[in-house]
């Protein structure tokens, strides 16, 4: 059935744990329906979702992406931290003073803060992607339509790499730019331009799916930072970030519905049980495996819910029979 219907995937931001959530969710959908995510007509990824988009297009969506042979949780966390978090160049402060502080004092704006030097070099994000999908795939661009979103500090706008309006870059550079969380990472520089995490404009950028050549039958949106539930003893900033994420996503959903009224949309967000594994720090490598496991457990009931399973079965197939007993 996947050959007959056109599917789009939107993968939102959410740090290391957000990527774990998306990987587990896509694997659960593949198991439940027999549909291969790389068959999607379009994949849009932002921040952590950009990395997962690379995994989808690189056909590396498997358990080995999370845990390698003979690894325990600590070993996985150590491997992630070692690759993702190389220390930044001390010259970043000088660049920020010249290109951020001084222009910011003349014309205050969002780039004043977003361009601040971080503790880590975003090149490590590109190294991480390359370690997962290989150098050939990481240093080129997928043949199938793929979009990753970053934020251009100079022009103060989103840039959708993989579209005609954006510069031609490698997938590893696009993912590094899309995932350069301000303050944590330095801005990622490509051909002299500085980019930061695409999540500063929106956690999902689901409206970019409308760039498909024709209306899609189903749009699958996985949004780790737009939860509509909360975990026990959560911090106030978690609710604030989710509220911002939901507001942006709601506006994007309205655009999709207005443009493609006959297109079905499924939105997956982490439940409270998963949030307990993911947070409060989504950038914590020690939470990667617990989030992956919690998501697989949660998906047994989430995908089996009447409103979700009916659409998945209709558009993707029914590889196995799901129940609500999980």
The 8 nearest C-alpha neighbors of each residue, nearest first, counted from 0:
[[1, 3, 2, 315, 316, 4, 314, 34],
 [0, 2, 315, 4, 3, 34, 314, 316],
 [3, 1, 0, 4, 5, 38, 315, 34],
 [4, 2, 0, 1, 5, 314, 315, 216],
 [3, 5, 1, 2, 216, 314, 6, 0],
 [6, 4, 215, 216, 40, 217, 39, 3],
 [5, 7, 217, 39, 40, 218, 215, 216],
 [8, 6, 218, 41, 39, 40, 42, 219],
 [7, 9, 42, 219, 218, 220, 43, 41],
 [8, 10, 220, 43, 42, 205, 44, 219],
 [11, 9, 48, 44, 221, 43, 220, 45],
 [12, 10, 203, 222, 48, 45, 202, 44],
 [13, 11, 46, 47, 202, 48, 45, 198],
 [12, 14, 17, 223, 224, 47, 281, 16],
 [15, 13, 282, 281, 17, 47, 16, 12],
 [14, 16, 282, 18, 17, 281, 287, 19],
 [15, 17, 19, 281, 287, 277, 18, 14],
 [18, 16, 13, 20, 14, 223, 19, 15],
 [17, 19, 21, 47, 15, 16, 20, 22],
 [20, 18, 16, 291, 22, 17, 21, 287],
 [19, 21, 17, 23, 18, 22, 291, 294],
 [22, 20, 24, 18, 23, 19, 25, 17],
 [21, 23, 19, 25, 24, 20, 18, 26],
 [22, 24, 26, 20, 21, 25, 291, 295],
 [25, 23, 21, 27, 26, 22, 20, 28],
 [26, 24, 28, 22, 27, 23, 21, 29],
 [25, 27, 29, 23, 28, 24, 22, 30],
 [28, 26, 30, 24, 25, 29, 31, 23],
 [29, 27, 31, 25, 30, 26, 32, 24],
 [28, 30, 33, 34, 26, 32, 27, 31],
 [31, 29, 27, 28, 33, 32, 26, 318],
 [30, 32, 28, 319, 318, 29, 27, 317],
 [33, 31, 318, 317, 316, 34, 29, 30],
 [32, 34, 318, 29, 30, 31, 35, 316],
 [35, 33, 29, 32, 315, 1, 36, 316],
 [34, 36, 37, 38, 29, 33, 39, 1],
 [37, 35, 38, 39, 34, 55, 25, 29],
 [36, 38, 39, 55, 35, 56, 58, 40],
 [39, 37, 36, 35, 40, 1, 34, 6],
 [40, 38, 6, 37, 7, 41, 36, 42],
 [39, 41, 6, 7, 5, 38, 144, 42],
 [42, 40, 7, 144, 39, 145, 8, 43],
 [41, 43, 8, 145, 7, 9, 146, 52],
 [44, 42, 146, 9, 147, 145, 10, 8],
 [45, 43, 49, 48, 10, 147, 52, 9],
 [44, 46, 48, 49, 148, 11, 12, 147],
 [45, 47, 178, 177, 12, 49, 48, 196],
 [48, 46, 12, 18, 49, 14, 50, 13],
 [47, 49, 44, 10, 45, 11, 51, 46],
 [48, 50, 44, 45, 52, 46, 47, 51],
 [51, 49, 53, 48, 47, 52, 174, 54],
 [50, 52, 54, 48, 53, 49, 55, 18],
 [53, 51, 49, 55, 50, 54, 44, 48],
 [52, 54, 50, 56, 51, 55, 57, 49],
 [55, 53, 51, 57, 59, 52, 56, 60],
 [56, 54, 52, 58, 37, 53, 57, 60],
 [55, 57, 53, 58, 54, 37, 52, 141],
 [56, 58, 54, 55, 59, 132, 53, 136],
 [59, 57, 55, 56, 60, 54, 37, 132],
 [60, 58, 54, 57, 61, 55, 132, 64],
 [59, 61, 54, 58, 55, 64, 22, 26],
 [62, 60, 63, 64, 59, 26, 65, 22],
 [61, 63, 64, 65, 66, 60, 67, 26],
 [64, 62, 66, 67, 65, 61, 68, 60],
 [63, 65, 62, 61, 66, 131, 60, 59],
 [64, 66, 63, 62, 67, 288, 75, 61],
 [67, 65, 63, 64, 62, 70, 75, 68],
 [66, 68, 63, 70, 69, 65, 64, 75],
 [67, 69, 70, 66, 63, 71, 62, 65],
 [68, 70, 67, 71, 66, 74, 75, 72],
 [71, 69, 74, 68, 67, 66, 75, 72],
 [70, 72, 74, 73, 75, 69, 66, 67],
 [73, 71, 75, 74, 76, 288, 70, 285],
 [74, 72, 76, 75, 71, 77, 285, 70],
 [73, 75, 77, 71, 76, 72, 70, 78],
 [74, 76, 72, 78, 73, 77, 79, 66],
 [77, 75, 284, 285, 73, 79, 74, 78],
 [76, 78, 74, 80, 75, 79, 81, 73],
 [79, 77, 75, 81, 76, 80, 74, 82],
 [78, 80, 76, 82, 77, 81, 83, 75],
 [81, 79, 77, 83, 82, 84, 78, 76],
 [80, 82, 78, 79, 83, 84, 77, 85],
 [83, 81, 79, 80, 123, 84, 127, 78],
 [84, 82, 123, 124, 80, 79, 81, 127],
 [83, 85, 80, 119, 82, 81, 123, 86],
 [86, 84, 119, 120, 123, 83, 87, 82],
 [85, 87, 119, 120, 118, 84, 88, 89],
 [88, 86, 120, 119, 118, 89, 85, 185],
 [87, 89, 90, 91, 86, 120, 119, 185],
 [90, 88, 91, 87, 92, 93, 116, 86],
 [91, 89, 88, 93, 92, 94, 87, 95],
 [90, 92, 94, 116, 89, 93, 88, 95],
 [93, 91, 95, 90, 94, 116, 96, 89],
 [92, 94, 96, 90, 95, 91, 97, 89],
 [95, 93, 91, 97, 92, 96, 98, 90],
 [94, 96, 99, 92, 98, 97, 93, 115],
 [97, 95, 100, 93, 94, 99, 98, 101],
 [96, 98, 94, 95, 101, 99, 93, 100],
 [99, 97, 95, 94, 96, 102, 100, 101],
 [98, 100, 95, 111, 96, 103, 102, 101],
 [99, 101, 96, 103, 102, 95, 104, 111],
 [100, 102, 104, 103, 99, 97, 96, 98],
 [103, 101, 105, 104, 99, 100, 106, 98],
 [104, 102, 107, 100, 106, 111, 101, 105],
 [105, 103, 101, 102, 106, 107, 100, 111],
 [104, 106, 102, 103, 107, 101, 100, 108],
 [105, 107, 103, 104, 102, 108, 101, 111],
 [108, 106, 103, 104, 105, 111, 109, 102],
 [109, 107, 110, 111, 106, 103, 112, 104],
 [108, 110, 111, 112, 113, 107, 155, 152],
 [109, 111, 113, 112, 114, 108, 152, 99],
 [112, 110, 103, 109, 99, 108, 113, 114],
 [113, 111, 110, 114, 115, 109, 181, 108],
 [114, 112, 110, 181, 115, 111, 109, 182],
 [113, 115, 110, 112, 111, 99, 186, 116],
 [114, 116, 113, 112, 95, 182, 117, 181],
 [117, 115, 185, 91, 92, 182, 114, 95],
 [118, 116, 184, 182, 185, 183, 119, 115],
 [117, 119, 183, 87, 184, 86, 116, 185],
 [118, 120, 87, 86, 184, 85, 117, 84],
 [119, 121, 87, 122, 185, 85, 184, 86],
 [122, 120, 123, 124, 175, 179, 184, 187],
 [123, 121, 125, 124, 120, 175, 126, 187],
 [124, 122, 83, 126, 121, 125, 82, 85],
 [125, 123, 127, 175, 83, 122, 121, 126],
 [124, 126, 171, 128, 122, 175, 123, 127],
 [125, 127, 123, 129, 124, 128, 130, 122],
 [128, 126, 124, 130, 125, 129, 82, 123],
 [129, 127, 125, 131, 130, 126, 132, 124],
 [128, 130, 133, 126, 137, 134, 131, 132],
 [129, 131, 127, 128, 133, 132, 126, 134],
 [130, 132, 128, 129, 133, 127, 64, 59],
 [133, 131, 129, 57, 130, 136, 128, 59],
 [132, 134, 129, 130, 135, 136, 131, 137],
 [135, 133, 137, 129, 136, 138, 132, 130],
 [136, 134, 138, 137, 133, 139, 132, 129],
 [135, 137, 139, 134, 138, 133, 132, 57],
 [138, 136, 134, 171, 129, 170, 135, 139],
 [137, 139, 169, 135, 136, 134, 170, 171],
 [138, 140, 169, 136, 137, 170, 135, 141],
 [139, 141, 170, 169, 142, 136, 138, 137],
 [142, 140, 143, 56, 145, 139, 144, 136],
 [141, 143, 140, 144, 145, 56, 139, 136],
 [142, 144, 141, 145, 40, 41, 56, 39],
 [145, 143, 41, 142, 40, 42, 146, 141],
 [144, 146, 42, 41, 161, 43, 143, 141],
 [145, 147, 43, 161, 160, 159, 44, 42],
 [148, 146, 44, 160, 49, 45, 159, 43],
 [147, 149, 159, 197, 45, 177, 158, 160],
 [197, 148, 150, 177, 158, 196, 157, 176],
 [149, 151, 157, 197, 195, 194, 156, 158],
 [152, 150, 194, 155, 156, 154, 153, 157],
 [153, 151, 155, 110, 154, 194, 193, 150],
 [154, 152, 155, 151, 193, 192, 110, 156],
 [153, 155, 156, 151, 152, 157, 150, 110],
 [156, 154, 152, 151, 153, 150, 157, 110],
 [157, 155, 151, 154, 150, 158, 152, 200],
 [156, 158, 150, 149, 151, 159, 197, 148],
 [157, 159, 149, 148, 150, 160, 165, 151],
 [158, 160, 148, 147, 146, 162, 165, 161],
 [161, 159, 147, 165, 162, 146, 158, 148],
 [160, 162, 146, 145, 159, 165, 147, 163],
 [163, 161, 164, 160, 165, 159, 146, 145],
 [164, 162, 165, 161, 166, 160, 167, 159],
 [163, 165, 162, 166, 159, 160, 158, 161],
 [166, 164, 160, 163, 162, 159, 158, 167],
 [167, 165, 168, 160, 164, 163, 161, 162],
 [168, 166, 165, 169, 160, 161, 163, 162],
 [169, 167, 166, 172, 173, 170, 160, 140],
 [170, 168, 139, 138, 172, 171, 140, 173],
 [169, 171, 173, 137, 140, 172, 139, 138],
 [172, 170, 125, 137, 174, 169, 173, 138],
 [173, 171, 175, 169, 170, 174, 176, 125],
 [172, 174, 170, 176, 175, 171, 177, 169],
 [173, 175, 177, 171, 176, 172, 49, 50],
 [176, 174, 172, 124, 125, 178, 173, 177],
 [177, 175, 187, 173, 194, 174, 179, 178],
 [176, 178, 149, 196, 46, 174, 197, 148],
 [177, 179, 46, 196, 175, 176, 180, 174],
 [180, 178, 196, 195, 184, 176, 121, 177],
 [179, 181, 196, 184, 183, 178, 195, 182],
 [182, 180, 113, 183, 184, 179, 195, 117],
 [181, 183, 117, 184, 115, 116, 180, 185],
 [184, 182, 117, 181, 118, 180, 119, 185],
 [185, 183, 117, 119, 179, 180, 182, 181],
 [184, 186, 117, 116, 120, 187, 119, 121],
 [187, 185, 195, 194, 193, 179, 114, 188],
 [188, 186, 176, 194, 193, 121, 185, 195],
 [187, 189, 193, 192, 191, 194, 186, 190],
 [190, 188, 192, 191, 193, 187, 172, 194],
 [191, 189, 192, 188, 193, 168, 166, 187],
 [190, 192, 189, 188, 193, 187, 194, 153],
 [193, 191, 188, 189, 190, 194, 153, 151],
 [192, 194, 188, 187, 186, 152, 151, 189],
 [195, 193, 151, 187, 150, 186, 176, 152],
 [196, 194, 179, 186, 150, 176, 149, 177],
 [195, 197, 177, 179, 178, 180, 198, 149],
 [149, 198, 196, 150, 177, 148, 199, 45],
 [197, 199, 202, 201, 196, 200, 12, 46],
 [198, 200, 197, 201, 196, 202, 150, 195],
 [199, 201, 198, 197, 157, 202, 150, 156],
 [202, 200, 198, 203, 204, 199, 247, 197],
 [201, 203, 198, 12, 11, 244, 204, 45],
 [202, 204, 11, 205, 201, 45, 248, 10],
 [205, 203, 206, 201, 207, 202, 251, 45],
 [204, 206, 203, 207, 251, 208, 9, 248],
 [207, 205, 251, 208, 204, 209, 255, 254],
 [208, 206, 209, 205, 210, 204, 43, 146],
 [207, 209, 210, 206, 205, 211, 43, 7],
 [210, 208, 207, 211, 206, 255, 214, 258],
 [211, 209, 208, 207, 212, 206, 213, 162],
 [212, 210, 209, 213, 208, 41, 214, 215],
 [211, 213, 210, 214, 209, 215, 40, 41],
 [212, 214, 211, 215, 209, 210, 5, 259],
 [215, 213, 259, 216, 211, 262, 212, 209],
 [216, 214, 5, 217, 6, 262, 213, 7],
 [215, 217, 262, 5, 6, 4, 263, 214],
 [216, 218, 263, 6, 215, 264, 262, 7],
 [219, 217, 7, 264, 6, 8, 220, 263],
 [218, 220, 8, 265, 264, 7, 266, 9],
 [219, 221, 9, 266, 8, 265, 10, 267],
 [222, 220, 267, 10, 266, 11, 9, 268],
 [221, 223, 11, 268, 225, 224, 267, 220],
 [222, 224, 17, 13, 268, 225, 269, 11],
 [225, 223, 241, 222, 13, 226, 244, 12],
 [224, 226, 241, 244, 245, 222, 223, 227],
 [227, 225, 268, 228, 241, 224, 269, 223],
 [226, 228, 225, 229, 241, 268, 245, 270],
 [227, 229, 226, 271, 270, 230, 269, 274],
 [230, 228, 271, 231, 233, 227, 274, 238],
 [229, 231, 271, 275, 233, 274, 232, 272],
 [230, 232, 233, 229, 275, 271, 274, 272],
 [233, 231, 230, 234, 229, 275, 235, 279],
 [234, 232, 230, 231, 235, 237, 229, 279],
 [233, 235, 236, 237, 232, 238, 279, 230],
 [236, 234, 237, 238, 239, 233, 240, 232],
 [235, 237, 239, 238, 234, 240, 233, 241],
 [238, 236, 240, 239, 235, 234, 241, 233],
 [237, 239, 241, 236, 235, 240, 242, 229],
 [240, 238, 236, 242, 237, 241, 243, 235],
 [239, 241, 243, 237, 242, 238, 236, 244],
 [242, 240, 225, 244, 238, 224, 243, 239],
 [241, 243, 239, 245, 244, 240, 238, 246],
 [242, 244, 240, 246, 241, 245, 239, 247],
 [245, 243, 225, 241, 247, 242, 246, 202],
 [244, 246, 225, 248, 242, 247, 243, 249],
 [247, 245, 249, 243, 248, 244, 242, 250],
 [248, 246, 250, 244, 245, 249, 201, 243],
 [247, 249, 251, 245, 250, 246, 252, 244],
 [250, 248, 252, 246, 251, 247, 245, 253],
 [251, 249, 253, 247, 248, 252, 246, 254],
 [250, 252, 248, 206, 254, 253, 249, 205],
 [253, 251, 249, 255, 254, 250, 248, 256],
 [252, 254, 256, 250, 251, 255, 257, 249],
 [255, 253, 251, 257, 252, 256, 258, 206],
 [254, 256, 252, 258, 253, 257, 259, 206],
 [255, 257, 260, 253, 259, 254, 258, 252],
 [258, 256, 254, 255, 259, 260, 253, 252],
 [257, 259, 255, 256, 254, 260, 209, 214],
 [258, 260, 256, 262, 261, 255, 257, 214],
 [261, 259, 256, 262, 257, 258, 255, 263],
 [262, 260, 259, 263, 216, 256, 214, 215],
 [263, 261, 216, 259, 217, 260, 215, 264],
 [262, 264, 217, 216, 218, 261, 265, 310],
 [265, 263, 218, 217, 219, 262, 266, 220],
 [264, 266, 219, 220, 218, 267, 307, 263],
 [267, 265, 220, 221, 219, 268, 264, 222],
 [266, 268, 221, 222, 220, 265, 269, 219],
 [267, 269, 226, 222, 223, 221, 270, 266],
 [270, 268, 273, 226, 223, 274, 271, 267],
 [269, 271, 273, 272, 228, 274, 268, 226],
 [270, 272, 230, 274, 229, 273, 228, 275],
 [273, 271, 275, 270, 274, 230, 293, 276],
 [272, 274, 276, 275, 270, 293, 271, 269],
 [275, 273, 277, 271, 276, 272, 230, 278],
 [274, 276, 273, 272, 230, 277, 278, 271],
 [275, 277, 290, 274, 273, 289, 278, 286],
 [278, 276, 274, 16, 290, 275, 281, 286],
 [279, 277, 280, 281, 274, 275, 276, 286],
 [278, 280, 281, 277, 233, 234, 237, 275],
 [279, 281, 278, 282, 283, 277, 286, 16],
 [282, 280, 14, 16, 278, 283, 15, 277],
 [281, 283, 14, 15, 280, 284, 16, 13],
 [282, 284, 285, 281, 280, 286, 15, 287],
 [285, 283, 76, 286, 287, 80, 79, 282],
 [284, 286, 76, 283, 287, 73, 72, 288],
 [285, 287, 284, 289, 283, 288, 290, 277],
 [288, 286, 16, 290, 284, 285, 289, 19],
 [287, 289, 291, 290, 286, 292, 72, 65],
 [290, 288, 292, 286, 291, 287, 276, 293],
 [291, 289, 276, 293, 287, 288, 277, 292],
 [290, 292, 288, 19, 294, 289, 293, 23],
 [293, 291, 289, 295, 294, 290, 288, 296],
 [294, 292, 290, 296, 273, 295, 291, 289],
 [295, 293, 297, 291, 296, 292, 273, 20],
 [294, 296, 298, 292, 297, 293, 23, 291],
 [297, 295, 293, 294, 298, 299, 292, 325],
 [296, 298, 294, 299, 295, 300, 293, 301],
 [297, 299, 301, 295, 300, 302, 296, 294],
 [300, 298, 325, 297, 296, 301, 302, 303],
 [299, 301, 303, 323, 298, 325, 302, 297],
 [302, 300, 298, 303, 304, 299, 297, 307],
 [303, 301, 298, 304, 308, 300, 307, 299],
 [302, 304, 300, 308, 301, 321, 322, 323],
 [305, 303, 301, 302, 307, 306, 308, 300],
 [304, 306, 308, 307, 309, 303, 302, 310],
 [305, 307, 304, 309, 308, 310, 303, 302],
 [308, 306, 310, 304, 309, 305, 302, 311],
 [307, 309, 311, 303, 310, 305, 302, 312],
 [308, 310, 312, 307, 311, 306, 305, 313],
 [311, 309, 313, 308, 312, 307, 314, 306],
 [312, 310, 308, 315, 314, 313, 309, 307],
 [311, 313, 316, 317, 309, 315, 310, 314],
 [312, 314, 310, 311, 315, 309, 316, 308],
 [315, 313, 311, 312, 310, 316, 4, 0],
 [314, 316, 1, 311, 312, 34, 0, 32],
 [315, 317, 312, 32, 0, 314, 313, 318],
 [318, 316, 32, 312, 319, 31, 33, 320],
 [317, 319, 32, 33, 31, 316, 30, 320],
 [320, 318, 31, 317, 321, 32, 30, 33],
 [319, 321, 322, 317, 318, 31, 32, 303],
 [322, 320, 303, 319, 323, 31, 299, 302],
 [323, 321, 324, 303, 320, 325, 300, 299],
 [322, 324, 300, 325, 303, 321, 299, 304],
 [323, 325, 322, 300, 299, 321, 303, 304],
 [324, 299, 300, 323, 296, 322, 297, 298]]
